[in-house]
Amino acid sequence: MHRLSEEAIQQFLGSSLDPLCLATMDGRFAWVSPAWTTLLGFSAEELLSIPYLDLVHPDDLDRTVEAMGVLRQGESVRHFVNRYRHKDGSWRWLEWMSRPLGE
């Protein structure tokens, strides 16, 4: 079996047109693909430095926190739609799915 290098995996994930990320249970991005920067206008460093809930539209915040609770319980979120703030102040609709990867 051929194993891919970490660099090859990063290159593969980074080439996705879909915004991929790893997020912590305390509400921060741990890694974002380049598609996030295209989608929201923030640099990767900016996205990693602020809680992602700060980017969620106020009308979607309660539902987003509920979805985070589902993930904390070890369950997957299969279909979720909410809005994230672009750096220019406009809003972008995102449809996403997520699953917990452990601690």
Contacts in CASP RR format, 6 or more apart in sequence:
PFRMAT RR
TARGET T0000
AUTHOR 0000-0000-0000
METHOD contacts of the structure
MODEL  1
MHRLSEEAIQQFLGSSLDPLCLATMDGRFAWVSPAWTTLLGFSAEELLSI
PYLDLVHPDDLDRTVEAMGVLRQGESVRHFVNRYRHKDGSWRWLEWMSRP
LGE
4 12 0 8 1.000
13 20 0 8 1.000
13 33 0 8 1.000
14 20 0 8 1.000
14 33 0 8 1.000
14 34 0 8 1.000
14 35 0 8 1.000
16 33 0 8 1.000
16 35 0 8 1.000
17 35 0 8 1.000
18 33 0 8 1.000
18 35 0 8 1.000
19 32 0 8 1.000
19 33 0 8 1.000
19 35 0 8 1.000
19 36 0 8 1.000
19 39 0 8 1.000
19 94 0 8 1.000
20 32 0 8 1.000
20 33 0 8 1.000
20 35 0 8 1.000
20 36 0 8 1.000
21 29 0 8 1.000
21 30 0 8 1.000
21 31 0 8 1.000
21 32 0 8 1.000
21 33 0 8 1.000
21 36 0 8 1.000
22 29 0 8 1.000
22 30 0 8 1.000
22 31 0 8 1.000
22 101 0 8 1.000
23 29 0 8 1.000
23 30 0 8 1.000
23 52 0 8 1.000
23 98 0 8 1.000
24 30 0 8 1.000
25 68 0 8 1.000
25 71 0 8 1.000
25 72 0 8 1.000
25 100 0 8 1.000
27 51 0 8 1.000
27 52 0 8 1.000
27 53 0 8 1.000
27 68 0 8 1.000
28 48 0 8 1.000
28 50 0 8 1.000
28 51 0 8 1.000
28 52 0 8 1.000
29 36 0 8 1.000
29 47 0 8 1.000
29 48 0 8 1.000
29 52 0 8 1.000
30 48 0 8 1.000
31 48 0 8 1.000
32 44 0 8 1.000
32 47 0 8 1.000
32 48 0 8 1.000
34 44 0 8 1.000
36 42 0 8 1.000
36 44 0 8 1.000
36 47 0 8 1.000
37 43 0 8 1.000
37 44 0 8 1.000
37 47 0 8 1.000
39 84 0 8 1.000
39 86 0 8 1.000
39 92 0 8 1.000
39 94 0 8 1.000
40 47 0 8 1.000
40 55 0 8 1.000
40 84 0 8 1.000
40 85 0 8 1.000
40 86 0 8 1.000
40 87 0 8 1.000
40 92 0 8 1.000
41 86 0 8 1.000
41 87 0 8 1.000
41 88 0 8 1.000
42 87 0 8 1.000
46 87 0 8 1.000
52 84 0 8 1.000
53 61 0 8 1.000
53 64 0 8 1.000
53 65 0 8 1.000
55 84 0 8 1.000
55 85 0 8 1.000
56 64 0 8 1.000
56 82 0 8 1.000
56 83 0 8 1.000
56 84 0 8 1.000
56 85 0 8 1.000
57 82 0 8 1.000
57 83 0 8 1.000
57 84 0 8 1.000
57 85 0 8 1.000
57 91 0 8 1.000
59 83 0 8 1.000
60 82 0 8 1.000
60 83 0 8 1.000
63 80 0 8 1.000
63 82 0 8 1.000
64 80 0 8 1.000
64 82 0 8 1.000
67 77 0 8 1.000
67 80 0 8 1.000
67 98 0 8 1.000
70 76 0 8 1.000
70 77 0 8 1.000
71 77 0 8 1.000
71 98 0 8 1.000
71 99 0 8 1.000
71 100 0 8 1.000
72 100 0 8 1.000
74 100 0 8 1.000
74 102 0 8 1.000
75 100 0 8 1.000
76 97 0 8 1.000
76 98 0 8 1.000
76 99 0 8 1.000
76 100 0 8 1.000
77 96 0 8 1.000
77 97 0 8 1.000
77 98 0 8 1.000
77 99 0 8 1.000
78 97 0 8 1.000
79 95 0 8 1.000
79 97 0 8 1.000
80 95 0 8 1.000
80 96 0 8 1.000
80 97 0 8 1.000
80 98 0 8 1.000
81 93 0 8 1.000
81 94 0 8 1.000
81 95 0 8 1.000
81 96 0 8 1.000
82 93 0 8 1.000
82 94 0 8 1.000
83 91 0 8 1.000
83 92 0 8 1.000
83 93 0 8 1.000
83 94 0 8 1.000
84 91 0 8 1.000
84 92 0 8 1.000
84 94 0 8 1.000
85 91 0 8 1.000
85 92 0 8 1.000
86 92 0 8 1.000
END
